[in-house]
Amino acid sequence: MLHRMNTPTGNVALDFLQDLAAQLSSRDIELPPFPDVYTRILGALNDPDLSMDQLARMVTAAPDLCVRILLLANSALYNRAGVEVVDIGVAVSRLGVSAVRNATVSVATREMFDCPRSSPIWEKLERLRSTSVLTAAYACALADHAGMKEARDDAMLTGLLHNVGHFYILTKSRQFPEFVEEISMEQWMPGVGCALIENWGFPEEIARAVDVQNDPDVTHFGPANLADILKVAKLFVRMADADDPEVVVAEIDWPHSPEFKKLDIHAGNVLDLYNGFEDEVQLFTSVLK
């Protein structure tokens, strides 16, 4: 939930934020559409009868995506035999549907929330992109660890999309990024991100996971879901960013963090898991950053 800030009136930044709060509360927020070319590709990927040749032809309509797919297909993650691919059809076949979907989302969001290098928010956006990719990598690894193979792709997408609210707010408020950073973006961006993801037609569970990602009081009965995976993936990102991951682990309130229990993670195995994910995460981030 967004709250008005106790800041002097007449401030342009405050006006923006209060207007954003009102729009979000009423669900009357002006949201950017997902780019048409990528929407068509994502829609086609849901067709079980789609052939790799058909997909390759669609991908050629998006040059930046073609480049990303060729880089992916020739990366160590997908090219274990070291055989170089230069044909987009072969590259798409090598990657498969899930990898093409994630590459599409990654490229599309970069295009939507971009700015010149000279912009005061450019470095912030780049850090956010790196964090999103890293979170996606850990989310994917955690889904595998939990035996949730069927949720692997959605977990990856949740990680890639979990910061879109932050992207949106920064790019909309680029004239006063310092003020926006000061007001605890963590309070604001989940709701905006949820609205964006719903507007773009992604699965409801992904939108829900993004909406509750910073709320420790939101729990549920039953097995782990995408919200649990996202919360733990973000913790693993904090460990990766820390000088000493053990310091981050020591701060975990294990009795009041049910998402760890649902994923079979505890104080005795969390560091081993974190270290065990390292190679897979490095490969993933090297090709999607």
HUKA-V343628 format. One record per residue. N is the residue number from 1. RES is the residue in one small letter. BURIAL is b if it has 9 or more other C-alpha atoms within 8 Angstrom, else e. Layout:
BEGIN
n->[N	N]
res->[RES	RES]
burial->[BURIAL	BURIAL]
END
This chain:
BEGIN
n->[1	2	3	4	5	6	7	8	9	10	11	12	13	14	15	16	17	18	19	20	21	22	23	24	25	26	27	28	29	30	31	32	33	34	35	36	37	38	39	40	41	42	43	44	45	46	47	48	49	50	51	52	53	54	55	56	57	58	59	60	61	62	63	64	65	66	67	68	69	70	71	72	73	74	75	76	77	78	79	80	81	82	83	84	85	86	87	88	89	90	91	92	93	94	95	96	97	98	99	100	101	102	103	104	105	106	107	108	109	110	111	112	113	114	115	116	117	118	119	120	121	122	123	124	125	126	127	128	129	130	131	132	133	134	135	136	137	138	139	140	141	142	143	144	145	146	147	148	149	150	151	152	153	154	155	156	157	158	159	160	161	162	163	164	165	166	167	168	169	170	171	172	173	174	175	176	177	178	179	180	181	182	183	184	185	186	187	188	189	190	191	192	193	194	195	196	197	198	199	200	201	202	203	204	205	206	207	208	209	210	211	212	213	214	215	216	217	218	219	220	221	222	223	224	225	226	227	228	229	230	231	232	233	234	235	236	237	238	239	240	241	242	243	244	245	246	247	248	249	250	251	252	253	254	255	256	257	258	259	260	261	262	263	264	265	266	267	268	269	270	271	272	273	274	275	276	277	278	279	280	281	282	283	284	285	286	287	288	289]
res->[m	l	h	r	m	n	t	p	t	g	n	v	a	l	d	f	l	q	d	l	a	a	q	l	s	s	r	d	i	e	l	p	p	f	p	d	v	y	t	r	i	l	g	a	l	n	d	p	d	l	s	m	d	q	l	a	r	m	v	t	a	a	p	d	l	c	v	r	i	l	l	l	a	n	s	a	l	y	n	r	a	g	v	e	v	v	d	i	g	v	a	v	s	r	l	g	v	s	a	v	r	n	a	t	v	s	v	a	t	r	e	m	f	d	c	p	r	s	s	p	i	w	e	k	l	e	r	l	r	s	t	s	v	l	t	a	a	y	a	c	a	l	a	d	h	a	g	m	k	e	a	r	d	d	a	m	l	t	g	l	l	h	n	v	g	h	f	y	i	l	t	k	s	r	q	f	p	e	f	v	e	e	i	s	m	e	q	w	m	p	g	v	g	c	a	l	i	e	n	w	g	f	p	e	e	i	a	r	a	v	d	v	q	n	d	p	d	v	t	h	f	g	p	a	n	l	a	d	i	l	k	v	a	k	l	f	v	r	m	a	d	a	d	d	p	e	v	v	v	a	e	i	d	w	p	h	s	p	e	f	k	k	l	d	i	h	a	g	n	v	l	d	l	y	n	g	f	e	d	e	v	q	l	f	t	s	v	l	k]
burial->[e	b	e	e	e	e	e	e	e	e	e	e	b	b	b	b	b	b	e	b	b	e	b	b	b	e	e	e	e	e	e	e	e	b	e	e	e	b	b	e	b	b	e	b	b	e	e	e	e	b	e	b	e	e	b	b	b	b	b	b	e	b	e	e	b	b	e	b	b	b	b	b	b	b	b	e	b	b	b	e	e	e	e	e	b	e	e	b	b	b	b	b	e	e	b	e	e	e	e	b	b	b	b	b	b	b	b	b	b	e	e	e	b	b	e	e	e	e	e	e	b	b	e	e	b	e	e	b	b	b	b	b	b	b	b	b	b	b	b	b	b	b	b	b	e	e	e	b	e	e	b	b	b	b	b	b	b	b	b	b	b	b	b	b	b	b	b	b	b	b	b	e	b	b	e	e	b	e	e	b	e	e	e	e	b	e	b	b	b	b	b	b	b	b	b	b	b	b	b	e	e	b	e	e	e	b	b	b	b	b	b	b	b	b	e	e	e	e	e	e	e	e	e	b	e	b	b	b	b	b	b	b	b	b	e	b	b	b	b	e	e	e	e	e	b	e	e	b	b	e	e	e	e	b	e	e	b	b	b	b	b	b	b	e	b	b	e	e	e	b	b	e	e	b	e	e	b	e	e	b	b	e	b	b	b	e	b	b	e]
END
